Amino acid sequence: MTERIYGNTPCFLGGKNLTKQKDYATDVIVYGVPFEGPCTWGDYTGCELGPKQIRLSSARYSGYLPELDHIDVNQHLSIGDVGDVSTVPHDVDQTVKNIESFAENLWRSNKFLVGLGGDHGITYPILKGLTNTGKKVGIIHLDAHYDNMPHYENEQFARNTPFMRLYETEGIRNESLIHTGIHGPRNQPETGKFAQENGAVTITINEIKETSDLRKFAQDIYAQASKDVDVVYLTICSDVLDFAFNPGGPVDGNGLTSYELLTMIYEFGKLGLVGMDFVEVYPMQDANQNSSHFVSTAVLYVLAGHIKYLNKV
């Protein structure tokens, strides 16, 4: 019987329910951030429902990946689910503080963290919590968009602002912040300039598509992200995928295939990550919940890589 985290909702990937525990006695800690901040785009709203639907969808999956040397993630890593951050729907500033405090507490456990969003605005307080522990952080940011605007209608914690906040955060090495897979006209002209001015690196979708060796290219990305930092963090927005592979998300064409994304994040995991998040899943837009289902596979690929990393060090 799958252990439940809330009501009818199971723990992610059948993990252990850690909501009543303080020692977090598992290798991997999963948590949800059921929050959509102050801006939405057209009909694409409802990603605060992501953590619940991702957990529900995960009940279908084991940890076994025959295509990756028949690895069974569950034989090597124990997974625990600590539930969701307490969010305040109409108080963005308080919610950001709650996420930062919640994440900082989890980071101090020194476990591998997996965050389930929520919109991309949650990544800023998650990483602010990490820098509060004294770590210097590099970031691999997989996304169609920069999400680095200074504000949205004077709101500094919107979904399109987290990387501007991270540029400004002590403990984030901007030169090790790699905007990866950027593409499409939903980016604003000034966003590329903001990245360049703040020292961040841009890798466009065409650079990924045109490489002759995707695994080697992923290793090169990691090398840039890991330079002169203590840890590397991975954040994935669903729309880095082409909409053919992300039917519940916005219609962003010319994105990654699921194979390309999984291949890259497996390589990142093998080289050493401190944690990850997966954001911008929209259950209300996705009749078959394909995008929510994919999150389980993405997390398992990262964890399979993490196992290789642990066996190497």
C-alpha positions as CSV (number, residue, x, y, z in Angstrom):
1,M,0.0,0.0,0.0
2,T,1.5,3.3,-1.0
3,E,1.9,5.7,1.9
4,R,-0.1,8.8,1.6
5,I,1.1,12.3,2.2
6,Y,-2.2,14.2,2.2
7,G,-5.7,12.7,1.8
8,N,-5.8,10.6,-1.3
9,T,-2.3,11.8,-2.4
10,P,0.6,9.4,-2.2
11,C,4.2,10.3,-1.3
12,F,6.2,11.0,-4.4
13,L,7.4,7.8,-6.0
14,G,6.2,5.7,-3.0
15,G,8.6,7.4,-0.7
16,K,8.4,7.5,3.1
17,N,6.1,10.0,4.8
18,L,8.5,12.4,6.7
19,T,5.9,15.0,7.7
20,K,6.0,14.0,11.4
21,Q,9.7,13.4,11.5
22,K,12.6,15.7,12.3
23,D,15.6,13.6,11.5
24,Y,14.8,13.2,7.7
25,A,16.4,9.7,7.7
26,T,16.4,9.2,4.0
27,D,18.9,9.9,1.2
28,V,16.6,12.0,-0.9
29,I,14.0,14.6,0.4
30,V,11.1,15.6,-1.8
31,Y,8.9,18.6,-1.0
32,G,6.2,20.5,-2.8
33,V,5.8,24.3,-3.3
34,P,2.1,24.7,-4.3
35,F,2.3,28.3,-5.3
36,E,1.5,30.4,-8.3
37,G,2.6,34.0,-7.8
38,P,1.3,37.3,-9.0
39,C,1.4,36.9,-12.8
40,T,-0.1,34.3,-15.2
41,W,0.0,34.1,-18.9
42,G,-3.3,33.8,-20.7
43,D,-4.9,30.4,-20.0
44,Y,-1.7,29.0,-18.5
45,T,-2.5,29.0,-14.9
46,G,-3.0,26.5,-12.1
47,C,0.6,25.3,-11.6
48,E,0.0,25.6,-7.8
49,L,-1.7,22.2,-8.3
50,G,1.5,20.7,-9.7
51,P,2.8,19.1,-6.5
52,K,-0.4,17.1,-5.9
53,Q,-0.8,15.9,-9.5
54,I,2.9,15.1,-9.8
55,R,2.6,12.9,-6.7
56,L,-0.6,11.3,-7.9
57,S,1.0,10.5,-11.3
58,S,4.2,9.1,-9.6
59,A,2.2,6.3,-8.1
60,R,2.5,4.5,-11.4
61,Y,6.2,4.2,-11.4
62,S,9.0,2.1,-9.9
63,G,12.6,3.2,-9.7
64,Y,13.8,0.7,-12.3
65,L,15.4,2.1,-15.5
66,P,16.4,-0.8,-17.8
67,E,17.8,1.6,-20.4
68,L,20.4,2.9,-17.8
69,D,22.3,-0.3,-17.1
70,H,19.2,-1.8,-15.4
71,I,19.6,0.5,-12.4
72,D,16.9,0.4,-9.7
73,V,17.1,3.8,-8.0
74,N,15.2,2.4,-5.0
75,Q,17.9,-0.2,-4.3
76,H,20.5,2.5,-3.9
77,L,18.6,5.6,-2.5
78,S,15.8,5.9,0.0
79,I,13.3,8.6,-0.8
80,G,11.2,10.6,1.7
81,D,8.5,13.2,1.2
82,V,8.2,16.0,3.8
83,G,5.0,17.5,2.3
84,D,4.5,21.0,1.1
85,V,5.7,24.5,2.1
86,S,2.9,26.5,3.8
87,T,2.0,29.2,1.2
88,V,-0.1,32.3,1.6
89,P,-2.1,32.8,-1.6
90,H,-2.4,36.6,-1.4
91,D,0.8,37.4,0.4
92,V,3.7,36.8,-2.0
93,D,6.3,38.3,0.3
94,Q,5.3,36.1,3.2
95,T,5.3,33.0,0.9
96,V,8.8,33.8,-0.3
97,K,9.9,34.0,3.3
98,N,8.2,30.7,4.1
99,I,9.9,28.9,1.2
100,E,13.3,30.3,2.1
101,S,13.0,29.2,5.7
102,F,11.6,25.8,4.8
103,A,14.3,25.1,2.2
104,E,17.1,26.3,4.5
105,N,16.0,23.8,7.1
106,L,16.1,21.0,4.6
107,W,19.4,22.1,3.1
108,R,21.0,21.9,6.5
109,S,20.2,18.1,6.5
110,N,22.8,17.7,3.7
111,K,20.4,15.4,1.8
112,F,19.7,15.6,-1.9
113,L,16.6,17.8,-2.3
114,V,13.9,17.6,-5.0
115,G,11.4,20.5,-5.2
116,L,8.1,20.2,-7.0
117,G,6.6,23.5,-8.2
118,G,4.7,25.7,-8.5
119,D,5.8,28.5,-10.8
120,H,9.5,29.3,-11.4
121,G,9.4,32.1,-8.9
122,I,9.9,29.5,-6.2
123,T,13.5,28.8,-7.3
124,Y,14.8,32.1,-5.9
125,P,13.8,31.5,-2.2
126,I,14.9,27.8,-2.5
127,L,18.4,28.9,-3.5
128,K,18.4,31.8,-1.1
129,G,17.9,29.2,1.6
130,L,20.9,27.3,0.2
131,T,23.2,30.3,0.2
132,N,22.1,31.0,3.8
133,T,24.0,27.8,4.8
134,G,27.3,29.3,3.5
135,K,27.4,27.5,0.2
136,K,28.5,29.2,-3.0
137,V,26.2,28.0,-5.7
138,G,26.3,27.4,-9.5
139,I,23.0,26.9,-11.3
140,I,22.1,24.9,-14.5
141,H,18.8,26.5,-15.6
142,L,16.9,24.6,-18.2
143,D,14.2,26.7,-19.7
144,A,12.8,28.3,-22.9
145,H,12.9,31.6,-21.1
146,Y,15.4,33.7,-19.1
147,D,12.9,34.5,-16.3
148,N,15.2,37.4,-15.4
149,M,13.1,40.5,-15.6
150,P,13.6,43.1,-12.9
151,H,9.9,43.0,-11.9
152,Y,6.4,42.3,-13.2
153,E,4.2,45.4,-12.6
154,N,6.4,46.3,-9.7
155,E,6.2,42.7,-8.2
156,Q,9.7,41.5,-7.6
157,F,8.9,37.8,-7.0
158,A,6.9,36.9,-10.1
159,R,7.5,33.8,-12.2
160,N,9.5,35.9,-14.8
161,T,11.9,37.5,-12.2
162,P,13.7,34.8,-10.1
163,F,17.0,34.9,-12.0
164,M,17.2,38.7,-11.6
165,R,16.8,38.1,-7.9
166,L,19.5,35.4,-8.0
167,Y,21.9,37.6,-9.9
168,E,21.6,40.0,-6.9
169,T,22.1,37.2,-4.3
170,E,25.3,36.9,-2.5
171,G,26.5,33.3,-2.7
172,I,25.3,32.9,-6.3
173,R,28.2,33.0,-8.8
174,N,26.6,34.6,-11.8
175,E,29.3,33.3,-14.1
176,S,28.3,29.8,-13.0
177,L,24.6,30.5,-13.8
178,I,24.0,28.8,-17.1
179,H,20.7,29.6,-18.9
180,T,20.3,26.5,-21.0
181,G,17.9,25.8,-23.9
182,I,16.8,29.4,-24.2
183,H,14.6,29.9,-27.3
184,G,11.5,31.5,-28.8
185,P,9.8,34.9,-29.1
186,R,8.1,34.8,-25.7
187,N,11.5,36.1,-24.4
188,Q,11.7,39.9,-24.2
189,P,14.6,41.6,-26.1
190,E,16.1,43.0,-22.9
191,T,16.4,39.6,-21.2
192,G,19.4,38.5,-23.1
193,K,21.0,41.8,-22.3
194,F,20.3,41.4,-18.5
195,A,21.9,38.0,-18.5
196,Q,25.0,39.3,-20.3
197,E,25.3,42.4,-18.1
198,N,25.2,40.3,-14.9
199,G,27.8,37.8,-16.2
200,A,25.4,34.8,-16.7
201,V,26.0,32.3,-19.5
202,T,23.4,31.7,-22.3
203,I,23.2,28.4,-24.2
204,T,20.5,28.5,-26.8
205,I,18.4,25.6,-28.1
206,N,20.2,25.7,-31.4
207,E,23.6,25.1,-29.7
208,I,22.1,22.0,-28.1
209,K,20.4,20.8,-31.2
210,E,23.5,21.3,-33.4
211,T,26.0,19.6,-31.1
212,S,27.4,16.3,-32.4
213,D,27.9,14.9,-28.9
214,L,25.1,15.7,-26.5
215,R,26.6,13.9,-23.5
216,K,29.9,15.8,-24.0
217,F,28.0,19.0,-24.4
218,A,26.2,18.4,-21.1
219,Q,29.5,17.8,-19.4
220,D,30.8,21.1,-20.8
221,I,27.7,22.9,-19.4
222,Y,28.4,21.3,-16.0
223,A,32.0,22.4,-16.1
224,Q,30.9,26.0,-16.5
225,A,28.3,25.7,-13.7
226,S,30.7,24.1,-11.3
227,K,33.6,26.5,-11.7
228,D,34.6,28.3,-8.5
229,V,31.5,27.2,-6.5
230,D,30.8,24.6,-3.7
231,V,27.7,23.0,-5.2
232,V,25.7,22.9,-8.5
233,Y,21.8,23.1,-8.5
234,L,19.5,22.0,-11.4
235,T,16.3,23.8,-12.1
236,I,14.0,22.6,-14.9
237,C,11.0,24.5,-16.3
238,S,8.7,22.2,-18.3
239,D,8.7,24.5,-21.3
240,V,12.3,23.8,-22.1
241,L,10.6,20.8,-23.7
242,D,9.0,21.2,-27.1
243,F,5.2,21.4,-26.6
244,A,4.9,18.1,-28.4
245,F,6.6,16.6,-25.2
246,N,4.9,19.0,-22.8
247,P,1.3,19.1,-23.9
248,G,0.1,20.7,-20.7
249,G,2.4,23.7,-21.0
250,P,2.5,26.8,-23.2
251,V,3.0,26.3,-26.9
252,D,6.7,26.8,-27.1
253,G,8.0,25.1,-30.3
254,N,11.6,24.2,-31.2
255,G,12.3,22.9,-27.7
256,L,14.1,19.8,-26.4
257,T,12.8,16.3,-26.9
258,S,12.3,14.2,-23.9
259,Y,15.3,12.1,-24.9
260,E,17.5,15.2,-25.1
261,L,16.4,16.5,-21.7
262,L,16.8,13.2,-20.0
263,T,20.2,12.5,-21.5
264,M,21.5,15.9,-20.3
265,I,20.2,15.7,-16.8
266,Y,21.5,12.2,-16.3
267,E,24.9,13.5,-17.2
268,F,24.5,16.4,-14.8
269,G,23.6,14.0,-12.0
270,K,26.6,11.8,-12.7
271,L,28.9,14.8,-12.2
272,G,27.4,15.9,-8.9
273,L,24.3,18.0,-8.0
274,V,23.1,19.2,-4.6
275,G,19.5,19.1,-5.6
276,M,16.9,20.1,-8.2
277,D,13.4,21.4,-8.8
278,F,10.9,20.9,-11.6
279,V,8.4,23.8,-12.1
280,E,5.6,25.1,-14.3
281,V,3.4,21.9,-14.6
282,Y,-0.2,22.9,-15.4
283,P,-2.6,20.0,-14.5
284,M,-5.7,21.9,-15.5
285,Q,-4.4,22.3,-19.1
286,D,-3.4,18.7,-19.5
287,A,-6.2,16.2,-20.1
288,N,-3.9,13.1,-19.7
289,Q,-1.5,14.6,-17.2
290,N,1.4,13.7,-19.5
291,S,3.5,16.6,-18.2
292,S,3.0,15.5,-14.6
293,H,3.8,11.9,-15.4
294,F,7.1,13.0,-17.1
295,V,8.4,14.6,-13.8
296,S,8.8,11.1,-12.3
297,T,11.0,10.0,-15.1
298,A,13.1,13.2,-15.0
299,V,13.7,12.9,-11.3
300,L,14.6,9.3,-11.6
301,Y,17.2,10.1,-14.3
302,V,18.8,12.7,-12.1
303,L,18.8,10.3,-9.2
304,A,20.3,7.5,-11.4
305,G,23.1,9.9,-12.3
306,H,23.4,10.8,-8.6
307,I,24.0,7.2,-7.7
308,K,26.8,7.0,-10.3
309,Y,28.3,10.1,-8.7
310,L,28.1,8.7,-5.2
311,N,29.8,5.4,-6.3
312,K,32.6,7.4,-8.0
313,V,33.5,9.7,-5.1
